[in-house]
Amino acid sequence: MEGRSGQLKRLNQQSSRGTASCCLDVDDSGKSVPVANYSSGSVVSLPVPSCIRRVP
């Protein structure tokens, strides 16, 4: 998020390797994002690059 404005800033973009992504979450470790694709019926776990991981 951008300072005072609170606007989101794109840090990265990755393909979900499917169509119509409908559900995603960040795992407890903060190192991956599982994504469910509705139309293609696939699931993928995408890595979160260390340079954009949230520091607790």
Sequence and secondary structure as in RCSB ss.txt:
>XXXX:A:sequence
MEGRSGQLKRLNQQSSRGTASCCLDVDDSGKSVPVANYSSGSVVSLPVPSCIRRVP
>XXXX:A:secstr
  TTT           SSSSEEEE   TTSSEEEEEETTTTEEEEEE  GGG    
